[in-house]
């Protein structure tokens, strides 16, 4: 299936999120903050998403999260193996179009995760 991040491609543990946010190299845009940590190994890159209530209600947050997941699923082939990536949506992400979010994510990944 395209557009879906399988379980091995997702960060699922809170400690993993915390480690990436604390030790990761940070990249910012008007809509997102992206953290990237490189580790040794050849495993697939893993993605995590933080979309807080500041972004909006549940429907808006889930829409933003689904968009980010789809963008990362199509971009994961361009990300170097062994990378852990956390994307934090800022409140402006609620009003951003899919193509704007895609551009922000692609730029951050090219800068930090390639």
HELIX and SHEET records of a PDB file:
HELIX    1   1 UNK A    7  UNK A    9  5                                   3    
HELIX    2   2 UNK A   14  UNK A   23  1                                  10    
HELIX    3   3 UNK A   58  UNK A   75  1                                  18    
HELIX    4   4 UNK A   76  UNK A   78  5                                   3    
HELIX    5   5 UNK A   91  UNK A   95  5                                   5    
HELIX    6   6 UNK A   98  UNK A  112  1                                  15    
SHEET    1   A 4 UNK A  25  UNK A  28  0                                        
SHEET    2   A 4 UNK A  32  UNK A  38 -1                                        
SHEET    3   A 4 UNK A  83  UNK A  89 -1                                        
SHEET    4   A 4 UNK A  46  UNK A  50  1                                        
END                                                                             
